[in-house]
């Protein structure tokens, strides 16, 4: 009887942790869903709300029962693959058909609200409030919200450029000395941080109603003023009540904006719109843009291909030398040679950027040169390749050393007995066999360098810029995309997305060609 009941007892005891784990997973899922869903609804992030709800349903369906065992293991990987890889690709492709950028990120209603609110004028009897600036993001980049305290009754209000002013629950904020000092879930900016964003803050307006809005007054006060611009929904026009001028919706380029009587764009604010293939047409038909794209593409090929060839050549040569059994201290030399690989890349790039300084750089001082490395386009490209060689050869050295261990010594010995020199044996026997093993790694290294943003941005910042254009002489495609999206006079995410899609296609085509080459290489061997 004892031996009969023991297995059942063990089964019951071992099932308890599984049940507890299942309950914990489902509880955490429910708590996260309940906490995040209202935030997404308030921000009208319907796509992410759908992802959240579908993921929660899938987790409950898979992990609340003992069925769907394969799905329990497949779901985590599939979910993260979809959210962090597939979904960004889909969003990028979608944005490439829009005018998404600075001033065109929200809806038309939001743009109208921002335009009207920004026309606020202060009068002698305008109400004033003590103001606190808070953010859910970076203290320098926002987005920013205003928290206002009415000095008469202590009522607390809040709002931002897109959210009208509304009263705040007293339990969500802490008020001291007549001003908000803490906000639940947000970071309150101090006086120094507010001064940093002062110019941006002075352009912020929080709508109150159709004819008034709140504007900052200094760093700790705000006033309620009357809006000069009025929007008429029936005619879809904005009227300046002080001058009587009327602004209508008109076409400017491929997008719609409010324009004046002469057809010129009247306000910087616009709204997100579909522009079809215009971003792609601009990329391939605009002579200036197409020329910059082609130049960046050629340099990207040279940079990626040159980096792979140089790092592999040096790494392979050092691996062959240190693979000689007659050489003493090989372990020490190998340890020294992989040191550049052990140093974080961004540190190496920043240090090397100082080496190339024309006046105080280590290279010019040691060699007695007076070269303007980052001022001359050709020298800047040489500097980028040299620095990438320093950072990349240890990886190729490690890979080649490992591959050499798998090649039998008998092959090289037989070649030497047949009269081949060490160089011939290495070139005609060792190298072809090694390439079969490392060719996929060379392909991945090429793809990595094809999009090696850090090597450009941290070393040369894309410069020099000899013609004053948006693309620098050392900008590869990915850094050019960054400059389009975040540099210049304003962000143009729609066009940058179109360039990113083309970059994605180019990388895939080149990788396919390279893998086809590796297959041919395997057939030959």
KATAMO-V445079 format. One record per residue. PHI is phi in degrees with one decimal (none if undefined). D_LAST is the distance of its C-alpha to the last C-alpha in Angstrom with 2 decimals. Layout:
# KATAMO-V445079
<<PHI & D_LAST> <PHI & D_LAST>>
This chain:
# KATAMO-V445079
<<none & 66.85> <-64.1 & 65.26> <-68.1 & 61.86> <-74.2 & 62.05> <-85.4 & 62.68> <-61.6 & 60.25> <-60.8 & 57.05> <-63.2 & 58.86> <-63.0 & 60.04> <-66.2 & 56.54> <-64.2 & 55.28> <-65.8 & 58.01> <-69.8 & 57.46> <-75.3 & 53.70> <-81.7 & 54.20> <-62.5 & 56.44> <-58.2 & 53.72> <-64.5 & 51.75> <-65.9 & 54.89> <-62.3 & 55.69> <-62.9 & 52.18> <-63.1 & 52.40> <-63.8 & 55.83> <-64.2 & 54.70> <-62.7 & 51.71> <-66.8 & 53.93> <-65.2 & 56.71> <-63.4 & 54.53> <-60.3 & 53.10> <-64.3 & 56.63> <-64.0 & 57.90> <-63.6 & 55.12> <-63.3 & 55.65> <-64.8 & 59.42> <-75.8 & 59.18> <-85.2 & 56.64> <-54.7 & 57.69> <-61.0 & 61.05> <-64.9 & 59.43> <-65.3 & 56.97> <-65.5 & 59.87> <-64.3 & 61.98> <-90.7 & 59.20> <56.9 & 58.56> <-90.1 & 54.85> <-67.8 & 54.60> <-63.9 & 50.83> <-69.6 & 50.41> <-64.2 & 53.37> <-64.4 & 51.65> <-62.0 & 48.48> <-62.3 & 50.72> <-65.8 & 52.74> <-63.9 & 49.82> <-65.5 & 48.01> <-63.6 & 51.27> <-62.3 & 51.81> <-63.6 & 48.29> <-63.5 & 48.77> <-66.3 & 52.14> <-68.7 & 50.88> <-84.9 & 47.90> <-103.5 & 49.36> <-90.0 & 52.99> <-130.3 & 52.27> <-91.7 & 50.21> <-84.0 & 48.49> <53.0 & 45.29> <-58.7 & 43.36> <-59.6 & 39.91> <-63.0 & 41.45> <-60.8 & 42.68> <-89.1 & 39.15> <-81.1 & 37.69> <-62.1 & 40.55> <-56.4 & 40.13> <-64.9 & 36.53> <-64.1 & 37.35> <-63.7 & 40.48> <-68.4 & 38.98> <-62.2 & 36.03> <-69.1 & 38.64> <-74.4 & 41.06> <-98.4 & 38.82> <-126.0 & 36.01> <-68.9 & 36.96> <-61.7 & 40.64> <-59.8 & 40.17> <-64.1 & 37.84> <-62.4 & 40.48> <-64.3 & 43.24> <-62.0 & 41.47> <-62.2 & 41.00> <-63.0 & 44.63> <-66.8 & 45.97> <-67.4 & 44.19> <-103.1 & 46.73> <-127.4 & 49.72> <-99.7 & 51.70> <-55.7 & 51.19> <177.4 & 52.11> <-62.2 & 55.04> <82.9 & 58.25> <-135.9 & 56.56> <-102.3 & 55.36> <-107.4 & 58.13> <-82.6 & 60.15> <-63.6 & 62.86> <-61.9 & 65.52> <-66.2 & 64.11> <-63.9 & 64.01> <-63.0 & 67.63> <-60.3 & 68.69> <-68.4 & 67.10> <-63.8 & 68.72> <-66.0 & 72.13> <-66.3 & 71.97> <-73.7 & 71.02> <-95.8 & 74.30> <-66.9 & 76.46> <-123.0 & 79.58> <-87.1 & 81.73> <-114.9 & 85.47> <-63.8 & 88.30> <-103.5 & 88.48> <-64.4 & 84.71> <-63.3 & 84.02> <-121.8 & 82.01> <-131.8 & 79.80> <-76.3 & 78.19> <-118.9 & 74.45> <-129.1 & 71.39> <-103.1 & 67.82> <-131.6 & 65.14> <-148.0 & 61.48> <-97.8 & 58.80> <-122.5 & 56.09> <-78.6 & 55.91> <-63.3 & 59.29> <-105.6 & 58.26> <-118.3 & 56.54> <80.9 & 58.37> <-71.8 & 59.13> <-108.4 & 62.74> <-123.5 & 65.71> <-103.5 & 69.39> <-113.8 & 71.63> <-115.4 & 75.30> <-118.7 & 78.46> <-74.8 & 81.77> <-66.5 & 84.28> <-77.1 & 87.17> <-123.9 & 86.07> <77.2 & 82.80> <-68.2 & 80.74> <-106.1 & 77.00> <-124.6 & 74.94> <-151.0 & 71.34> <178.6 & 69.19> <-140.2 & 66.57> <-63.2 & 65.91> <-111.4 & 64.96> <-112.7 & 67.06> <-59.8 & 70.86> <-62.4 & 73.06> <-144.6 & 73.89> <-73.2 & 75.68> <-107.2 & 73.72> <-63.1 & 74.46> <-60.4 & 76.13> <-76.5 & 74.01> <-90.6 & 70.77> <-135.2 & 71.91> <-116.0 & 73.84> <-112.8 & 76.68> <-139.4 & 78.37> <56.1 & 81.02> <77.8 & 80.81> <-143.7 & 77.08> <-75.2 & 73.89> <-111.7 & 72.14> <-142.1 & 69.54> <-130.8 & 67.76> <-62.5 & 65.98> <83.1 & 62.23> <-126.7 & 62.45> <-100.8 & 62.51> <-88.6 & 65.82> <-81.3 & 65.58> <-85.7 & 67.90> <-61.3 & 69.88> <-64.0 & 67.28> <-67.9 & 64.50> <-64.9 & 66.84> <-62.0 & 67.60> <-63.9 & 63.89> <-105.1 & 63.65> <-57.1 & 67.19> <-62.6 & 66.37> <-67.6 & 64.23> <-65.5 & 66.88> <-67.7 & 69.62> <-93.5 & 67.82> <-80.5 & 67.64> <-136.5 & 70.15> <-107.7 & 70.72> <-63.1 & 72.44> <-108.5 & 75.69> <-151.7 & 76.87> <-68.3 & 76.95> <-125.1 & 79.15> <-148.3 & 78.37> <-157.5 & 75.57> <-102.2 & 75.09> <-127.0 & 73.98> <-63.8 & 73.49> <-132.4 & 76.30> <80.8 & 75.14> <-97.4 & 72.86> <-139.0 & 74.95> <-134.8 & 77.07> <-145.4 & 76.67> <-132.0 & 79.12> <-100.3 & 79.54> <-121.1 & 80.09> <-96.2 & 80.64> <-81.9 & 77.88> <-78.8 & 78.77> <-89.2 & 76.18> <-126.4 & 76.83> <-102.6 & 74.52> <-110.0 & 75.99> <-65.7 & 73.85> <-63.8 & 75.87> <-100.4 & 75.11> <56.0 & 71.81> <-131.7 & 73.16> <-116.4 & 73.76> <-116.2 & 77.15> <-86.7 & 78.21> <-68.1 & 81.66> <-82.2 & 82.74> <-116.5 & 82.16> <83.1 & 81.97> <-70.9 & 78.66> <-115.3 & 76.47> <-114.0 & 72.66> <-114.7 & 70.85> <-81.2 & 67.28> <-143.4 & 65.49> <-85.9 & 62.09> <-129.1 & 60.58> <70.9 & 57.18> <-101.5 & 55.32> <-124.6 & 57.31> <-100.8 & 60.89> <-144.1 & 63.22> <-79.7 & 66.93> <-122.3 & 68.16> <-85.9 & 71.53> <-64.7 & 73.77> <-90.4 & 71.77> <86.3 & 68.50> <-85.2 & 67.09> <-62.6 & 65.35> <-92.1 & 68.12> <-132.2 & 66.36> <-73.0 & 63.05> <-74.6 & 62.54> <-135.2 & 60.75> <-143.7 & 59.06> <-68.0 & 55.66> <-141.6 & 55.10> <-82.0 & 52.46> <-117.4 & 51.60> <64.2 & 49.10> <-96.2 & 46.41> <-63.3 & 48.41> <-64.8 & 46.10> <-71.0 & 43.14> <-62.4 & 45.40> <-62.0 & 46.44> <-66.7 & 42.87> <-102.4 & 41.91> <-109.4 & 45.31> <-74.8 & 47.01> <-58.7 & 46.17> <-65.7 & 46.53> <-66.1 & 44.49> <-62.5 & 41.75> <-64.4 & 41.59> <-64.4 & 41.29> <-63.5 & 38.57> <-64.7 & 36.54> <-62.1 & 37.06> <-64.9 & 36.06> <-65.0 & 32.92> <-62.6 & 31.83> <-66.2 & 32.62> <-63.3 & 30.83> <-62.7 & 27.58> <-64.9 & 28.20> <-64.1 & 29.16> <-67.5 & 26.28> <-65.2 & 23.58> <-64.0 & 25.33> <-63.1 & 25.78> <-66.5 & 22.12> <-64.6 & 21.04> <-67.5 & 23.96> <-66.8 & 23.78> <-68.9 & 20.05> <-60.1 & 20.57> <-70.1 & 23.62> <-63.6 & 22.39> <-66.8 & 19.22> <-60.8 & 21.42> <-66.7 & 24.00> <-65.5 & 21.64> <-64.7 & 20.32> <-62.5 & 23.97> <-81.6 & 25.28> <-88.6 & 22.64> <-73.0 & 24.39> <-63.2 & 26.55> <-78.8 & 29.27> <-80.4 & 30.04> <-89.1 & 33.05> <73.5 & 33.77> <-64.4 & 30.18> <-64.0 & 31.29> <-64.2 & 34.02> <-62.5 & 31.86> <-64.7 & 29.35> <-63.8 & 32.34> <-67.2 & 33.73> <-70.7 & 30.57> <-92.2 & 30.28> <-59.0 & 33.96> <-58.5 & 33.45> <-74.0 & 31.36> <-81.8 & 34.30> <-83.8 & 36.83> <-52.6 & 37.39> <-59.5 & 35.92> <-66.3 & 39.22> <-68.7 & 41.00> <-59.5 & 38.54> <-65.1 & 38.88> <-66.9 & 42.66> <-67.1 & 42.84> <-64.9 & 40.64> <-62.0 & 42.78> <-75.8 & 45.71> <-60.6 & 43.85> <-89.5 & 43.78> <-58.7 & 47.53> <-65.2 & 49.08> <-93.3 & 52.22> <-124.7 & 51.36> <-69.2 & 47.56> <-61.6 & 45.98> <-66.0 & 43.65> <-64.2 & 46.50> <-69.4 & 48.83> <-69.7 & 46.48> <-96.2 & 45.35> <65.6 & 48.75> <-103.8 & 47.52> <-135.3 & 49.28> <-94.0 & 46.43> <-89.1 & 47.01> <-58.9 & 43.56> <-95.1 & 44.34> <-99.7 & 46.77> <-105.6 & 44.49> <-57.0 & 41.70> <-67.8 & 39.22> <-64.6 & 39.99> <-63.7 & 39.78> <-68.1 & 36.22> <-61.8 & 35.32> <-61.9 & 37.01> <-63.3 & 35.03> <-67.3 & 31.65> <-64.5 & 32.86> <-66.5 & 34.11> <-67.7 & 30.97> <-63.8 & 29.01> <-60.7 & 31.39> <-79.6 & 31.03> <-100.6 & 27.26> <-66.6 & 25.75> <-60.5 & 26.73> <-62.5 & 24.61> <-65.4 & 21.49> <-64.5 & 22.63> <-65.1 & 22.93> <-62.7 & 19.56> <-66.3 & 17.80> <-61.5 & 20.07> <-64.4 & 19.19> <-69.2 & 15.40> <-65.5 & 16.04> <-66.0 & 18.07> <-87.6 & 15.23> <-92.0 & 13.33> <-60.7 & 15.22> <-65.3 & 17.51> <-60.6 & 17.17> <-66.4 & 13.90> <-70.2 & 15.78> <-66.0 & 18.89> <-65.0 & 17.47> <-65.1 & 16.29> <-69.2 & 19.80> <-65.9 & 21.44> <-83.8 & 19.85> <101.6 & 21.58> <-77.3 & 19.11> <-76.5 & 21.00> <-55.2 & 20.23> <-66.7 & 19.34> <-66.6 & 16.93> <-63.6 & 15.25> <-67.1 & 15.06> <-74.4 & 13.86> <-101.5 & 11.18> <-120.2 & 9.97> <-66.1 & 11.51> <-61.5 & 11.16> <-60.7 & 7.44> <-67.1 & 7.25> <-68.4 & 10.50> <-62.7 & 9.84> <-59.9 & 7.84> <-79.9 & 11.13> <-99.4 & 13.61> <-54.5 & 12.76> <-60.3 & 15.27> <-70.3 & 17.72> <-66.6 & 17.56> <-63.5 & 18.37> <-65.9 & 21.23> <-66.6 & 22.41> <-63.9 & 22.65> <-62.8 & 24.61> <-63.9 & 26.82> <-71.2 & 27.67> <-60.8 & 28.26> <-120.8 & 31.15> <-81.2 & 31.97> <-64.6 & 35.73> <-60.5 & 36.83> <-61.6 & 35.24> <-90.3 & 37.37> <-67.3 & 40.53> <-80.9 & 41.13> <-97.0 & 40.40> <-117.7 & 41.86> <57.2 & 43.16> <84.3 & 41.54> <-76.4 & 43.82> <-76.6 & 45.11> <-115.2 & 46.83> <-65.3 & 47.94> <-102.8 & 49.24> <71.4 & 50.65> <-81.7 & 48.44> <-72.2 & 47.09> <-105.9 & 43.57> <-86.1 & 42.96> <-65.7 & 40.81> <-103.9 & 38.25> <-68.8 & 38.40> <-88.8 & 35.12> <-59.2 & 35.42> <-68.8 & 36.08> <-73.7 & 38.75> <-66.5 & 40.26> <-61.0 & 40.59> <-59.9 & 42.32> <-67.6 & 44.69> <-67.4 & 45.54> <-75.1 & 46.22> <-125.9 & 48.15> <-103.9 & 49.05> <69.1 & 51.50> <-80.3 & 54.79> <-177.9 & 53.64> <-76.9 & 50.83> <-130.1 & 49.31> <-66.7 & 47.15> <-62.8 & 46.97> <-67.7 & 45.43> <-61.4 & 43.17> <-65.5 & 41.97> <-62.8 & 41.19> <-64.0 & 39.11> <-64.1 & 37.36> <-62.5 & 36.50> <-62.7 & 34.98> <-64.1 & 33.07> <-61.3 & 31.77> <-65.1 & 30.62> <-61.0 & 28.95> <-61.5 & 27.07> <-64.6 & 25.87> <-65.0 & 24.80> <-64.0 & 22.90> <-64.6 & 21.17> <-63.6 & 20.21> <-63.0 & 18.80> <-67.9 & 16.76> <-66.7 & 15.42> <-64.4 & 14.55> <-64.3 & 12.58> <-65.8 & 10.67> <-65.0 & 10.02> <-63.0 & 8.76> <-61.8 & 6.42> <-66.7 & 5.19> <-64.8 & 5.46> <-65.3 & 3.79> <-84.1 & 0.00>>
